[in-house]
Amino acid sequence: MNLIKMIRMGSVVAMGVVAAEASAGDAQLPGYSAGAQVVSVDGKRSQVDQISGVIYSQIRSTRAVRQLRMSLIVPRTSDLKPAIVYFPGGGFTSADHEKYFEMRSALAQAGFVVAAAEYRVVPDRFPALVQDGKAAVRYLRAHAAEYGIDPARIGVLGDSAGGYVSQMVAVTNGEKSFDKGDYLDQSSDVQAAVTLYGISNLLNIGEGFPPKIQQTHQSPAVTEALLVNGPAFGGFAGAAISTDPAKALAASSMGHLNGVEPPFLIMHGTADVLVSPVQSKQLFEALRAKGSKADYVLVKGAGHGDLTWFQQPVIDRVVTWFKAVLGGPIAKAGGEDEPRANL
């Protein structure tokens, strides 16, 4: 033996490769040639399929039908798998759902079906993006058999504005007012939620920041104001987010902590200068105060969506937490993996 190589994806050993000098018996192998290296590959890492362009919701208006897309990463096994819906950040102005592949790939390698969903952003107003988030969950439940999903184990994950969507989908478990569109026979409740430097209260996104930033968040043109109040148009001159505190709180996860929330993992960087770490602190303290299960991780020196969040320790912590809360894939009795499983 002259080479042993171990390839790792997250904490899962992918395969062992052994290259050895050819033996006398190797000469009998099909395709053998003198000087060939004979390699044996050990391990049973499953294939993972990516399915892009899935239409999970259709928003109908008088003259158009808008289609919302998701991308799926599906482990090709016959196991009954938990699922995660990822909502991307984008400052309420974009929803580039195929980003953060590092995190999504690690979750898929750990056995999760991972859906990345776009959602409506400004100039669409609240509650459009929350309705979309819950529609994505309902879609997965409606198609659970197709993708090998355990419909009783679905979690949500988001960063920044996507963290806001993740939070809102989770804290509105049981609230039917946000269920609009298709697959209304399915529940939009989730069993776990992760929010990375997310927004929990639209009224104080810049709390603790310098006065200039505080002033920006009082502008009627800042994105949270546009999300809740809409842009200036016609006789409406626009309105700051603080114009109607009750309305703003109703559009925030801090305004919906009167139900039964799923377990939360809340993570925030101490060097975030776009979304105040107070956003995560206040959500954590409120959840703990009412007896809900919540874990809070401050990432020392991390900024808002900087490279820290793409490092293995952060990714591993999220994957490990989801595995602890939702559990792993469950082998079907008598089931065997086959090349076209669940597809």
LINGIRA-V565840 format. One record per residue. RES is the residue in one letter. SS is DSSP state (alpha for helix, beta for strand, coil for the rest). OMEGA is omega in radians with two decimals (none if undefined). Layout:
# LINGIRA-V565840
res->RES ss->SS omega->OMEGA
res->RES ss->SS omega->OMEGA
This chain:
# LINGIRA-V565840
res->M ss->coil omega->3.12
res->N ss->coil omega->3.13
res->L ss->beta omega->2.98
res->I ss->beta omega->-3.08
res->K ss->beta omega->3.07
res->M ss->beta omega->3.14
res->I ss->beta omega->-3.08
res->R ss->beta omega->2.96
res->M ss->beta omega->-3.02
res->G ss->coil omega->-3.12
res->S ss->coil omega->-3.07
res->V ss->beta omega->3.07
res->V ss->beta omega->-3.05
res->A ss->beta omega->-3.10
res->M ss->beta omega->2.99
res->G ss->beta omega->-3.12
res->V ss->beta omega->-3.14
res->V ss->beta omega->3.06
res->A ss->beta omega->-3.06
res->A ss->beta omega->3.01
res->E ss->coil omega->-3.12
res->A ss->coil omega->3.08
res->S ss->coil omega->-3.13
res->A ss->coil omega->-3.13
res->G ss->alpha omega->-3.12
res->D ss->alpha omega->-3.12
res->A ss->alpha omega->3.14
res->Q ss->alpha omega->-3.11
res->L ss->coil omega->3.06
res->P ss->coil omega->3.10
res->G ss->coil omega->-3.09
res->Y ss->coil omega->3.03
res->S ss->coil omega->3.11
res->A ss->coil omega->-3.10
res->G ss->coil omega->3.12
res->A ss->coil omega->2.98
res->Q ss->coil omega->-3.12
res->V ss->beta omega->-3.03
res->V ss->beta omega->3.01
res->S ss->beta omega->-3.12
res->V ss->beta omega->3.11
res->D ss->beta omega->3.08
res->G ss->coil omega->-3.09
res->K ss->coil omega->3.07
res->R ss->coil omega->-3.10
res->S ss->coil omega->3.00
res->Q ss->coil omega->3.08
res->V ss->beta omega->-3.11
res->D ss->beta omega->3.02
res->Q ss->beta omega->-3.13
res->I ss->beta omega->-3.07
res->S ss->beta omega->3.04
res->G ss->beta omega->3.12
res->V ss->beta omega->3.10
res->I ss->beta omega->-3.10
res->Y ss->beta omega->-3.13
res->S ss->beta omega->3.07
res->Q ss->beta omega->-3.10
res->I ss->beta omega->-3.05
res->R ss->beta omega->3.01
res->S ss->coil omega->-3.04
res->T ss->coil omega->-3.03
res->R ss->coil omega->-3.09
res->A ss->coil omega->2.98
res->V ss->beta omega->3.14
res->R ss->beta omega->-3.13
res->Q ss->beta omega->3.09
res->L ss->beta omega->-3.00
res->R ss->beta omega->2.93
res->M ss->beta omega->3.00
res->S ss->beta omega->-3.10
res->L ss->beta omega->2.94
res->I ss->beta omega->-2.98
res->V ss->beta omega->3.02
res->P ss->beta omega->-3.07
res->R ss->coil omega->3.09
res->T ss->coil omega->3.08
res->S ss->coil omega->3.12
res->D ss->coil omega->2.99
res->L ss->beta omega->-2.90
res->K ss->beta omega->2.95
res->P ss->beta omega->-3.09
res->A ss->beta omega->3.08
res->I ss->beta omega->2.99
res->V ss->beta omega->3.12
res->Y ss->beta omega->3.07
res->F ss->beta omega->-3.05
res->P ss->coil omega->3.00
res->G ss->coil omega->-3.14
res->G ss->coil omega->3.06
res->G ss->coil omega->-3.10
res->F ss->coil omega->-3.14
res->T ss->coil omega->3.08
res->S ss->coil omega->3.13
res->A ss->coil omega->-3.12
res->D ss->coil omega->-2.89
res->H ss->coil omega->-3.11
res->E ss->coil omega->3.05
res->K ss->coil omega->-3.14
res->Y ss->coil omega->-3.12
res->F ss->alpha omega->-3.13
res->E ss->alpha omega->3.14
res->M ss->alpha omega->-3.10
res->R ss->alpha omega->3.13
res->S ss->alpha omega->3.14
res->A ss->alpha omega->3.11
res->L ss->alpha omega->3.12
res->A ss->alpha omega->3.11
res->Q ss->alpha omega->3.10
res->A ss->coil omega->3.05
res->G ss->coil omega->3.13
res->F ss->coil omega->2.83
res->V ss->beta omega->-3.06
res->V ss->beta omega->3.08
res->A ss->beta omega->3.05
res->A ss->beta omega->-2.97
res->A ss->beta omega->2.96
res->E ss->coil omega->3.12
res->Y ss->coil omega->-3.12
res->R ss->coil omega->-3.11
res->V ss->coil omega->3.09
res->V ss->coil omega->0.33
res->P ss->coil omega->2.99
res->D ss->coil omega->-3.01
res->R ss->coil omega->2.98
res->F ss->coil omega->0.24
res->P ss->coil omega->-3.03
res->A ss->alpha omega->-3.06
res->L ss->alpha omega->3.08
res->V ss->alpha omega->3.06
res->Q ss->alpha omega->3.13
res->D ss->alpha omega->3.13
res->G ss->alpha omega->-3.12
res->K ss->alpha omega->3.07
res->A ss->alpha omega->3.12
res->A ss->alpha omega->3.10
res->V ss->alpha omega->3.14
res->R ss->alpha omega->3.13
res->Y ss->alpha omega->-3.13
res->L ss->alpha omega->3.12
res->R ss->alpha omega->-3.13
res->A ss->alpha omega->-3.11
res->H ss->coil omega->-3.06
res->A ss->alpha omega->-3.11
res->A ss->alpha omega->-3.11
res->E ss->alpha omega->-3.07
res->Y ss->alpha omega->3.13
res->G ss->coil omega->-3.08
res->I ss->beta omega->2.95
res->D ss->beta omega->-3.05
res->P ss->beta omega->3.12
res->A ss->beta omega->-3.08
res->R ss->beta omega->3.11
res->I ss->beta omega->3.10
res->G ss->beta omega->3.10
res->V ss->beta omega->-3.10
res->L ss->beta omega->3.08
res->G ss->beta omega->3.08
res->D ss->beta omega->3.12
res->S ss->coil omega->3.11
res->A ss->alpha omega->3.03
res->G ss->alpha omega->3.02
res->G ss->alpha omega->3.04
res->Y ss->alpha omega->-3.13
res->V ss->alpha omega->3.10
res->S ss->alpha omega->3.12
res->Q ss->alpha omega->-3.07
res->M ss->alpha omega->3.09
res->V ss->alpha omega->-3.08
res->A ss->alpha omega->-3.05
res->V ss->alpha omega->3.10
res->T ss->coil omega->2.97
res->N ss->coil omega->3.10
res->G ss->coil omega->3.10
res->E ss->coil omega->-3.06
res->K ss->alpha omega->-3.06
res->S ss->alpha omega->-3.13
res->F ss->alpha omega->3.12
res->D ss->coil omega->3.14
res->K ss->coil omega->3.05
res->G ss->coil omega->-2.99
res->D ss->coil omega->3.05
res->Y ss->coil omega->-3.11
res->L ss->coil omega->3.04
res->D ss->coil omega->3.14
res->Q ss->coil omega->3.09
res->S ss->coil omega->3.04
res->S ss->coil omega->3.11
res->D ss->coil omega->3.11
res->V ss->coil omega->-3.03
res->Q ss->coil omega->3.12
res->A ss->beta omega->-3.14
res->A ss->beta omega->3.03
res->V ss->beta omega->3.09
res->T ss->beta omega->-3.13
res->L ss->beta omega->-3.08
res->Y ss->coil omega->-3.08
res->G ss->coil omega->-3.06
res->I ss->coil omega->-3.10
res->S ss->coil omega->-3.14
res->N ss->coil omega->-3.08
res->L ss->coil omega->-3.10
res->L ss->coil omega->-3.05
res->N ss->coil omega->-3.13
res->I ss->coil omega->-3.09
res->G ss->coil omega->-3.08
res->E ss->coil omega->-3.14
res->G ss->coil omega->3.13
res->F ss->coil omega->-3.14
res->P ss->coil omega->-3.09
res->P ss->alpha omega->-3.12
res->K ss->alpha omega->3.11
res->I ss->alpha omega->3.08
res->Q ss->alpha omega->-3.14
res->Q ss->alpha omega->3.11
res->T ss->alpha omega->-3.11
res->H ss->coil omega->3.03
res->Q ss->coil omega->3.12
res->S ss->coil omega->3.05
res->P ss->coil omega->-3.13
res->A ss->coil omega->3.13
res->V ss->coil omega->-2.92
res->T ss->alpha omega->3.12
res->E ss->alpha omega->3.08
res->A ss->alpha omega->3.10
res->L ss->alpha omega->3.14
res->L ss->alpha omega->-3.05
res->V ss->alpha omega->-3.01
res->N ss->alpha omega->-3.12
res->G ss->coil omega->-3.13
res->P ss->coil omega->3.03
res->A ss->coil omega->-3.13
res->F ss->beta omega->3.13
res->G ss->coil omega->-3.14
res->G ss->coil omega->-3.14
res->F ss->beta omega->-3.06
res->A ss->coil omega->-3.05
res->G ss->coil omega->-3.12
res->A ss->coil omega->3.08
res->A ss->coil omega->-3.13
res->I ss->alpha omega->-3.11
res->S ss->alpha omega->-3.13
res->T ss->alpha omega->3.14
res->D ss->alpha omega->-3.08
res->P ss->alpha omega->-3.12
res->A ss->alpha omega->3.12
res->K ss->alpha omega->3.14
res->A ss->alpha omega->3.14
res->L ss->alpha omega->3.10
res->A ss->alpha omega->3.10
res->A ss->coil omega->-3.09
res->S ss->coil omega->3.13
res->S ss->alpha omega->3.10
res->M ss->alpha omega->3.11
res->G ss->alpha omega->-3.08
res->H ss->coil omega->-3.12
res->L ss->coil omega->-3.13
res->N ss->coil omega->3.13
res->G ss->coil omega->3.10
res->V ss->coil omega->-3.08
res->E ss->coil omega->3.04
res->P ss->coil omega->3.04
res->P ss->beta omega->-3.11
res->F ss->beta omega->2.83
res->L ss->beta omega->-3.09
res->I ss->beta omega->-3.14
res->M ss->beta omega->-3.13
res->H ss->beta omega->3.10
res->G ss->beta omega->-3.12
res->T ss->coil omega->-3.13
res->A ss->coil omega->3.12
res->D ss->coil omega->3.13
res->V ss->coil omega->3.08
res->L ss->coil omega->3.06
res->V ss->coil omega->-3.06
res->S ss->coil omega->3.02
res->P ss->coil omega->3.06
res->V ss->alpha omega->3.12
res->Q ss->alpha omega->3.14
res->S ss->alpha omega->3.13
res->K ss->alpha omega->-3.06
res->Q ss->alpha omega->3.09
res->L ss->alpha omega->3.14
res->F ss->alpha omega->-3.10
res->E ss->alpha omega->3.14
res->A ss->alpha omega->3.11
res->L ss->alpha omega->3.14
res->R ss->alpha omega->-3.10
res->A ss->alpha omega->-3.14
res->K ss->coil omega->3.06
res->G ss->coil omega->3.10
res->S ss->coil omega->-3.12
res->K ss->coil omega->3.14
res->A ss->beta omega->3.01
res->D ss->beta omega->-3.06
res->Y ss->beta omega->-3.13
res->V ss->beta omega->3.00
res->L ss->beta omega->-3.13
res->V ss->beta omega->-3.02
res->K ss->coil omega->3.08
res->G ss->coil omega->-3.11
res->A ss->coil omega->3.07
res->G ss->coil omega->-3.08
res->H ss->coil omega->3.11
res->G ss->coil omega->-3.13
res->D ss->coil omega->-3.02
res->L ss->alpha omega->3.10
res->T ss->alpha omega->-3.02
res->W ss->alpha omega->3.12
res->F ss->alpha omega->-3.11
res->Q ss->coil omega->-3.02
res->Q ss->alpha omega->3.13
res->P ss->alpha omega->3.10
res->V ss->alpha omega->-3.13
res->I ss->alpha omega->3.14
res->D ss->alpha omega->-3.13
res->R ss->alpha omega->3.13
res->V ss->alpha omega->-3.14
res->V ss->alpha omega->-3.13
res->T ss->alpha omega->-3.14
res->W ss->alpha omega->3.13
res->F ss->alpha omega->3.12
res->K ss->alpha omega->-3.14
res->A ss->alpha omega->-3.06
res->V ss->alpha omega->-3.07
res->L ss->alpha omega->-3.06
res->G ss->coil omega->-3.12
res->G ss->coil omega->3.09
res->P ss->coil omega->3.13
res->I ss->beta omega->-3.13
res->A ss->coil omega->3.08
res->K ss->coil omega->-3.13
res->A ss->coil omega->3.11
res->G ss->coil omega->-3.10
res->G ss->coil omega->3.07
res->E ss->coil omega->3.09
res->D ss->coil omega->3.06
res->E ss->coil omega->-2.94
res->P ss->coil omega->-3.08
res->R ss->coil omega->-3.04
res->A ss->coil omega->2.99
res->N ss->coil omega->-3.12
res->L ss->coil omega->none
